[in-house]
Amino acid sequence: MLNLSEARALIASQARPIEDRETVPLAQAHRRFAAEPCLARVDVPPASNSAMDGYALRVPQTPPPWTLSISQTIAAGRAPQPLAEGTAARILTGAEIPAGADAVAIQENCERNGDQVTIRSAVKPGENIRPQGQDLARGQRIVAPGQRLSAIDLGLLASTGHDAVTVVRKPRVAIVSSGSELTPPGQPLAPGRIYDSNRFALQALLQDWGCETVASTHVADDLEATRALLQDLAPRVDLLITSGGVSVGDEDHLKAAIGQLGRLDLWKVRLKPGKPLAFGHIHMAGGATPVIALPGNPVSALVTAGLFIKPFIAGLLGRAYEPLAFAQAPATFAITKPRSRPELMRASLENGQLIAASNQSSGVLSSLQWANALVWVEADLTVAPGAPLPFIALHDFLNL
C-alpha cells in the first residue's frame, strides 16, 4: 500500500501530454490551455500617447508661466504632425504625442485664450506621457505553453493584434458510476436505492479542469457488464474515471475488470478518505487507456479526484507535476485517539484557526460545502487545541 505522495506521483507520472493542437478565436479561448508561446506582435502602446487631456509641448528652459501658440489639436486615433518649435498642441487622452514634444501639461493648469495657451505650473520631461512599449514590448512573451488562458491573458493577446491562439485539445474523459443501488436524479427512488451524485460532481470538476466529457454513465454491480462498458469506452478517451465498486465487497468488480482487461498498477492508498483507490490501464489495439477508479462515497470520490485526477489532467495538458503545498494554522480541536492512517479532515479556516467539521463521515457531502480547507493529520498523532497543523485551502485543492 503506497502512501499519498508515492501514489500521487506514480499516477501523475503516467500522464502523456496530448499532442493534438487546435487554433481557436480569442472569443472561444477562455480557460483553454496554450500549446505554444505567444509573443507580442507590436509594442503596447504602439506609440507614446497622452495620459491626460491638456497641451503637449517641449518643456522650455525658463521657469513658468509659459505662453505658447496652439499649432494643432490631436484627438485619439489621429496621426499628429511634428510639433512646431515654440508652440503647444491641444491633446486629448490617448492621443499620440507629436514628434518634438516631451511633456503634457494638464488642462487644469492651463489657461487658453484664442489660439494661445498659458501654462502656469511647471512640468517635467516625460510627465503625463505613456511611453511606447510601456505595457508590452514587441517580441515579449505574453503566454507560456501550458498556461491556462485568463480574461487578462486574452486582453493582452488582443492588445498586440492576436485574434486567435493555438491551444491543446481538451482531454477526453469518461465517467462511470458503479453500483446497483444508484438511481439517476429525477427518477422515483425505490427502497434500498440512493441517487447517483458522483457523476454530476465529477463532471463539473472535470469541466473546471478543461476536459470534455465524452460519456457519463452508470453500471450495475456485474463483472461482465463492467468489463464490456470499460472495453467500449477505453478507445474513445484519454482517461477513464470510475467511482465505486473498487473496495473488497462481494459486488465490487472494478478492480477485477481492470485486471482482466489490462493491468492494475496500484490498489489502495494509505489514506483516509480514499483508501480503496485503483489505477491501471485498459489494453487495446495500438495502446492502453489509463483508468483511475475512485471510492464510491461522495466525499472520498471528490477528495481523491483532487488528489489524483487533477494532477493527471494537468499532465495531459503539458503542465509539470506539483506536489501538494500545505500552509499551517492552529487547530481549535483535539484528537486524543490517534488514527491508523493519515487523514485529510474537512475544516473551516476562520480568524486564522482551523475548525473541524462536526461529522467527518465520507458520506456527508454537505461537509465539503461547509468546509474551506482540508487538514492533514498524520497517523499515530494526537492533537491538542492550539497545535499547528498543515492544511490546504479547498479552493486551491480543487482548482487546476
RAFENNOR-V548454 format. One record per backbone hydrogen bond with DSSP energy under -1.0 kcal/mol. CO is the residue of the C=O (numbers start at 1). NH is the residue of the N-H. If there is no record, write none. Layout:
CO_NH + CO_NH
This chain:
2_270 + 3_7 + 4_8 + 5_9 + 6_10 + 7_11 + 8_12 + 9_13 + 11_14 + 12_15 + 20_169 + 22_167 + 24_165 + 25_28 + 26_29 + 29_32 + 32_149 + 33_168 + 34_146 + 38_142 + 38_143 + 40_139 + 44_135 + 44_136 + 45_133 + 48_97 + 49_130 + 50_94 + 53_107 + 54_91 + 55_105 + 56_89 + 57_102 + 57_103 + 66_119 + 68_117 + 69_88 + 72_90 + 74_92 + 75_78 + 84_87 + 88_71 + 89_56 + 90_74 + 91_54 + 92_95 + 95_50 + 98_101 + 99_83 + 102_126 + 103_57 + 105_55 + 106_109 + 107_110 + 109_120 + 111_118 + 113_116 + 115_70 + 116_113 + 117_68 + 118_111 + 119_66 + 124_127 + 126_129 + 127_104 + 128_51 + 130_49 + 131_134 + 136_44 + 137_140 + 140_40 + 143_38 + 144_147 + 147_34 + 149_31 + 150_154 + 151_155 + 152_156 + 153_157 + 154_158 + 155_159 + 157_160 + 157_162 + 158_161 + 163_26 + 165_24 + 166_35 + 167_22 + 171_212 + 172_238 + 172_239 + 173_214 + 174_241 + 175_217 + 176_243 + 177_219 + 179_182 + 181_194 + 183_196 + 184_187 + 190_193 + 194_183 + 197_201 + 198_202 + 199_203 + 200_204 + 201_205 + 202_206 + 203_207 + 204_208 + 205_209 + 206_211 + 207_210 + 212_173 + 215_175 + 217_177 + 219_179 + 220_222 + 222_226 + 223_227 + 224_228 + 225_229 + 226_230 + 227_231 + 228_232 + 229_233 + 230_234 + 233_236 + 234_237 + 239_174 + 240_292 + 241_176 + 242_294 + 243_178 + 245_254 + 249_252 + 253_257 + 254_258 + 255_259 + 256_260 + 257_261 + 258_262 + 261_283 + 263_281 + 266_279 + 268_2 + 269_271 + 272_344 + 275_269 + 275_277 + 277_268 + 278_293 + 279_265 + 279_266 + 280_291 + 281_263 + 282_289 + 284_287 + 287_284 + 289_282 + 290_240 + 291_280 + 292_242 + 293_278 + 294_244 + 297_301 + 298_302 + 299_303 + 300_304 + 301_305 + 302_306 + 303_307 + 304_308 + 305_310 + 309_313 + 310_314 + 311_315 + 312_316 + 313_317 + 314_319 + 315_318 + 316_18 + 327_391 + 329_389 + 330_354 + 331_386 + 335_383 + 339_380 + 342_272 + 343_377 + 345_375 + 346_357 + 347_372 + 347_373 + 348_355 + 350_353 + 353_350 + 354_332 + 355_348 + 361_364 + 362_299 + 363_365 + 364_367 + 365_368 + 365_369 + 366_370 + 367_371 + 372_394 + 373_347 + 374_392 + 375_345 + 377_343 + 383_335 + 384_387 + 387_331 + 389_329 + 390_376 + 391_327 + 392_374 + 393_397 + 394_398
